Amino acid sequence: MTLDIKGKRGVVSFSHQKHEALVTPDPNYPHKSMPGVACAGCHHNVKQVTEVEQFQKCSTCHKAEGDPDNPEDKEGIDLNAREIFHRSCIGCHRASGVRASNERFTNVSFTRCDECHDRQGRYEPVVAQSESKPSVNGEPETMAAITQQAAQEADSPNVDQPLGYAGRSRIDRPEPDLPGRVPTPDRWRLGFPDDPRYQKGSWLNSYRQNYLKGDYPIIGQHTFLNITAESESLINARRLPGSIDAQRPSTGDLFSRSEQIAFRQNLTLSFDLSHGDTAFKPVDWRINIAPQININYLHAQRSGIVNVDPARGLARTEAQVYLQTAFSEIRLGDTPGVFGFLRRRSGRSKDSPYFDSTSVRTGIQPFISDFRGFIFSDTNLGVRLYGNHGNNRYQFNVAWFRMLEKDVNSELNTFNFRNQSVFIANLFRQDTKWDGYTAQFSFHYNQDGPDRHFDQNGFLVRPALIEGASPHGVKAAYFGWAGEGHAGRMNISHALYQVFGSDSRNPIAGRSVNINAQMAAAEASYNQDWLRFKTSFLFASGDSKPLDGTARGFDSILDSPEFAGGRFSFWNNQGIRLTRTGVNLVSQNSLLPSLRSNKFAGQGNFVNPGIFIYNYGLDADLTPKIKAIFNLNYLHFHHTEPLEALLQKSGVKKEIGLDYGIGMRLRPFLSENTVIDAGYASLVPGAGFKQVYSPGCASCAAEGRILHSVFVRLRVVY
């Protein structure tokens, strides 16, 4: 008999004699059966022709395990649904001398599922088959016949298409070697019967399987293409302390007429071609190309902000197209085979039983050197060797970057080189001390040579416009220890860095200096149902003697930290220019008051005031789609002497102010493909911040107005 109406799951052996003896219908049932034969117990009704549609489901009598209505066999074993299905199928797979009414059932001693369950075959109603009973030795007198039409349909490639949008298979289908058997050499595009519980995919729907996003190979069995389209829109209205207005140089109030509106639109189209077994193991090779279109707009109320030339007005609109990523990658092999010293003691095995592998990637590629992006977080031109070992307990990276110039308005890479090289090596170890906690040890080396560069807006950014703007070179080596994970129910994150090096002529010190600076950060969070409570601390050392031969202020290479509130912190999310100088007090998407001209185009400056940040935050998952974020920071400088030397003021206090932010993250489709971030952040200036932006001496501090930022960010990914 067949197991479903359409017969696509094939036919299996069914003992009529046993069921005729066991099934006894209600004597009041309107359809009477012949003596000793209880057909109406299994059939809804009895017609002249018995068809599959008339059958009761097996589960009508054979119910869930333990149901008291289930029949029992001679040994008292409960004949539940699982038991009778296993007996019907598995018994035939291992029995000898068992035959069924299915001519495809040829290998009785070791039967494959598809020898009985024919998804493509069609079978005639029971009345069209032989009524003869099996002989004593179990050999059937006749076998079920497969019609010529059913055999032709079974050979058709249009039968049972895959659930996802699979595209066209480019693998030749061989001729069937058995009647009714359909070979499927393309193991990715397996057919699936029509079922109302499942929906077919389409090329427009990226949430279901789609060959445009790497679920099905486009060539052979191992070559995949993943196309990703991303749109990021950001609008930001903010109030920042202004610079001296070139058209009104006598205006001393730097907090009035300081509103700005900024808009940024990024459109990215990524093409990722890879060869391998998709998620089953690391790819053998990959090619990734991602061009990006950027449109940015800025409107300010003071001249000299959008362009060095005041005649250019108060607004700027630009559109740029750059190649954001373009790299190739190749898998070198299993890690023990690449690095001989990691092989087993016998020295014979070059293969890893855990698929630990090592790869090399070359080109313009993204890289974050630690968990939170404290030292280096960028997309740039480089070569990276990376891999894992010990069942993925260890991961390592060795990378060298030949840095490209960036467009400071769009923050995208240009095709021009700058005189800077960065070398990075790090090692991660999972489950260190606690299960779920990963430790990291890293080394960074930054060599930023002397040169001169003006950005797209006409501002001199290298070297910084201080003390004659003499070109100078910076060499800095960072030694770091960081960790991320959890200890019990407590989530922890920390980082500790020491930097040594030299600066051939620091613009604030006016001389060559040796670098010796430190940074420390830690965060602890605790989940209580739908709430996450967070507290964190960051320290970056400052320089108390800016004019001597040692630079003690900590600075990064190219940071973008997700820490102390991230984009919901005013101090982190806004770049604040330092009045009457050519440098920033703090750059956008940075926590360090490094006094460098620009985070992307400027050089590291290790004569800076340093900072303390004390943070408290709360994340609340209001619904699966909506998260509320609350953030509070208190900030003060470590040492203010570099600010006093640069601004020629004395007595500047350390207090920066109180930074707070509230925001919301919305995921309307319960995925990261569409995310809306909206928030408000503000900085209430402290005494030191007001003194920095006062028109005269430090004792006559300006009446600092509250600084604020309102933003909305929409990210859509296909």
Salt bridges, closest charged atoms under 4 A:
ASP4 OD2 - ARG9 NH1 3.08
GLU65 OE1 - ARG82 NH2 3.58
ASP69 OD2 - LYS63 NZ 3.57
ASP73 OD2 - ARG87 NH2 2.86
GLU83 OE2 - ARG87 NE 2.72
ASP114 OD1 - ARG112 NE 3.54
GLU115 OE2 - ARG112 NH2 3.62
ASP118 OD2 - ARG104 NE 3.74
GLU139 OE1 - ARG99 NH1 3.71
GLU153 OE1 - ARG122 NE 3.28
ASP160 OD1 - LYS8 NZ 3.10
ASP177 OD1 - ARG181 NH1 3.80
ASP186 OD2 - ARG189 NH1 2.70
ASP195 OD2 - ARG197 NH2 2.86
ASP215 OD2 - LYS213 NZ 2.76
GLU230 OE2 - ARG715 NE 3.04
GLU232 OE1 - ARG264 NH2 3.77
GLU232 OE2 - ARG713 NE 2.88
ASP245 OD2 - ARG248 NH1 3.57
ASP245 OD2 - ARG257 NH1 3.31
GLU259 OE2 - ARG239 NE 2.82
ASP272 OD1 - ARG286 NE 3.05
ASP277 OD1 - ARG187 NH2 3.08
ASP277 OD1 - HIS222 ND1 2.78
ASP284 OD2 - HIS275 ND1 3.15
GLU329 OE1 - ARG286 NH1 3.51
GLU329 OE1 - ARG361 NH2 2.64
ASP334 OD1 - ARG331 NH2 2.43
ASP378 OD1 - LYS406 NZ 3.03
GLU405 OE1 - HIS453 NE2 3.61
GLU405 OE2 - ARG462 NH2 2.37
ASP448 OD2 - ARG418 NH2 2.95
ASP451 OD1 - ARG462 NE 2.67
GLU484 OE2 - ARG372 NH2 3.36
ASP503 OD1 - HIS472 ND1 2.72
GLU523 OE2 - ARG372 NH2 2.91
ASP543 OD1 - ARG552 NH1 3.33
ASP548 OD2 - ARG552 NH1 2.98
ASP555 OD2 - ARG596 NH1 3.31
ASP619 OD2 - LYS534 NZ 3.45
GLU641 OE1 - HIS639 ND1 3.98
GLU672 OE2 - ARG667 NH1 3.51
ASP677 OD2 - ARG567 NE 3.95
ASP677 OD1 - ARG665 NE 2.72
ASP677 OD2 - ARG713 NH1 2.90
